[in-house]
Amino acid sequence: MTPRDKLESIAINLWWSWDPEARALFRRLNPEVYRASDNNPQAALATADEAVLDDPAFQDDIDTVYDRYRDYMERDSHVEDAPETAYFCMEYGLHESLSLYSGGLGVLAGDHAKAASDLGLPFTGIGLFLREGYFRQSFDANGWQESTYPVLDPAKHPVSLVSKGGGDPLTVTVPIGTHAIEVRAWKVALGRTDLYLLDTDFDANPEDFRPLTRRLYQGGDYERIRQELVLGIGGLRMLRALETEPAVYHANEGHCAFLMLELLRERLAAGDDQETAEAWVRNRSVFTTHTPVMAGHDHFAPDLFTEAMAGFRDQINLSNHDLLSYGRVHPDDHEETFTMTVLGLKLSRAANGVSKLNGHVARQQWEDLYPDCSLEEVPIDSITNGVHLPTWTAGPARDFLADHIHNDLTMSQDSDQWGGLADLSDETLWNYRCSLRERLLDYVEGKVQAQSLPMHPDLDPEALTIGFARRFATYKRAPLIFRDRERARALFADTDRPIQLLYAGKAHPADDGGKRFIQRIYEISQTAGFEGKVVFLEGYDMEIGRMLVSGCDVWLNNPRRPLEASGTSGQKVAAHGGLNLSVLDGWWPEGYNGDNGWAIGPEPTGDYGEADPAVQDEQDAAALYRQLEEHVIPTFYDRGADGLPSAWIDMMREAMTGLPAPFSAKRMVLKYVEEVYRNDG
Ligand SMILES: *Cc1c(COP(=O)(O)O)cnc(C)c1O
């Protein structure tokens, strides 16, 4: 194989998205094109500088990466006799060049699939071919968010249209209302795992139906239910057209739960009675819920549901009432909407929330569905989310960790390996931290040059650097730190103990509250006392995410309890020596041990029914200021004779040794296999 052949075979498998050396090869081929294409290897390869390709040293590097890729693809499965699993999710965060995600749910699904590949599990993902993605963020002159929808060109990305024996595209038909819609699929190779992305946007379909799969979370319920029919029913039909018969179907969040109705239809068509068919479906389906607010669960008015399901109802041969019953807590309440989570709970054998606290909240939410159970007996368990360390660990951090713990981060779930970091000297750990911070600040200086929202960062490479990047859903309260503006100004004005705060995030295009949050942060960033030190990075994506979680000293997370089901961005910082400063919501009550970061506000009580949001905001803001004033800033600037903040470094050691392994996607996926996918019951 020529060096180019080797690069071509690497470029078409997203394995490169969790191998920084592979990514570096493509960048070297054509740095400008690579950057302009959101780090797309195929774009760089198509415009490669031949002189670089001819360089023998570069060719040696290609050989090294290629050999590692081949070894990865051929290595043995890590888990014996894992059941074959099909995983359904509305969104996937795989890499910034494929805009198939809006935030944490998608990134979690991508991380889950990548960890399944690392472990060599028999695992197939199903999602949507979101050609126009979520949206690209820009701003008008007033700092008001605007959206554009660049269209993904499949010819320039590692996706291939699935065909029948090399000929015409493989298609399946999905009944939507009274129409029969054709669905095709694009395959993405994700290491050893395949992901199929469903697509209705081609000429076999009427104009009205072509946009169904184009965009993520846009439009109203009318579009949403139709999109979810494509995902659930189309996804299962596509698996059948591919001649697969998985043992387990995992619906990740309610959007894809129609897959369970399609399984039911298959069994009824095979001659089972309804009860037998339901038992069969339940025996093979598992469900994960992420939604701690009742209104957040996808739900559809009975009329809308009945209209969208007309064709499917004819195929499944059940009454409207029977179909509606699967999505209702009280089937005879004719007003009750059809809720996707209820469907997922009713037709699965195992259900879970995504942190211990979230499991508890989910049991409270759905208690009525299980009238014979006490609250603690409600059969919704929890598996706490984790992050795919190879994806989220910065290249230089990876080299450092390879020297000190393990040379293969895909195999780094063992806590003992991380324990080795405890022996490193203060100086070694501090140099690590400072070099990652400096790398981030360089990146920020370059990045803001190209954005529509004017920013003039004046960042200090030695200053305490705080990060906040995630979706700008209002419950996450991005501007909470500015609630008392004068108290915040005093923190930013202290030139002896400087702090700086980096933001990134997108508000949903229909969420004016979230857009006002960004606008407020923008205004503050232009105000004396904050200018240069509060910086908003435009166009939040996985690249900005990777940079911020690796470089920040402190990761700020202040959601309104108990609305953060898990949160995962804070899990990405620990391997880089970053410390969490977080409300005790989602995963943090499990991660926080008193010495590895800070808590904002009270211990979780598990019961938030009566909490007044304005009171909570006031209390949490006060708690945040106290932590910053009394602990975070003093600890960072309390330097010994050697110039090092030893108490801070002790906390880093505690976080770096204790958090990465238990909050890794590898630990999470192994738990799913052992506790959920295996059906020993
Ligand atoms: C990790 C990650 C998230 C999750 O953030 P949380 O709000 O902490 O759950 C969202 N978006 C991107 C791009 C991420 O990488």
The ligand as an SDF file (V2000), in Angstrom:
LIG
                    3D

 15 15  0  0  0  0  0  0  0  0999 V2000
  -19.6690   16.8670   26.8670 C   0  0  0  0  0  0  0  0  0  0  0  0
  -20.4670   17.7520   26.0060 C   0  0  0  0  0  0  0  0  0  0  0  0
  -21.7220   18.1970   26.4190 C   0  0  0  0  0  0  0  0  0  0  0  0
  -22.3090   17.8220   27.7530 C   0  0  0  0  0  0  0  0  0  0  0  0
  -22.2610   18.9040   28.6180 O   0  0  0  0  0  0  0  0  0  0  0  0
  -23.0270   18.9140   30.0040 P   0  0  0  0  0  0  0  0  0  0  0  0
  -23.9550   20.0280   29.9670 O   0  0  0  0  0  0  0  0  0  0  0  0
  -22.0130   19.0230   31.0440 O   0  0  0  0  0  0  0  0  0  0  0  0
  -23.7400   17.6010   30.0750 O   0  0  0  0  0  0  0  0  0  0  0  0
  -22.4350   19.0340   25.5660 C   0  0  0  0  0  0  0  0  0  0  0  0
  -21.9680   19.3810   24.3470 N   0  0  0  0  0  0  0  0  0  0  0  0
  -20.7510   18.9920   23.9270 C   0  0  0  0  0  0  0  0  0  0  0  0
  -20.2570   19.4250   22.5830 C   0  0  0  0  0  0  0  0  0  0  0  0
  -19.9820   18.1640   24.7330 C   0  0  0  0  0  0  0  0  0  0  0  0
  -18.8060   17.7660   24.2960 O   0  0  0  0  0  0  0  0  0  0  0  0
  1  2  1  0
  2  3  1  0
  2 14  2  0
  3  4  1  0
  3 10  2  0
  4  5  1  0
  5  6  1  0
  6  7  2  0
  6  8  1  0
  6  9  1  0
 10 11  1  0
 11 12  2  0
 12 13  1  0
 12 14  1  0
 14 15  1  0
M  END
$$$$
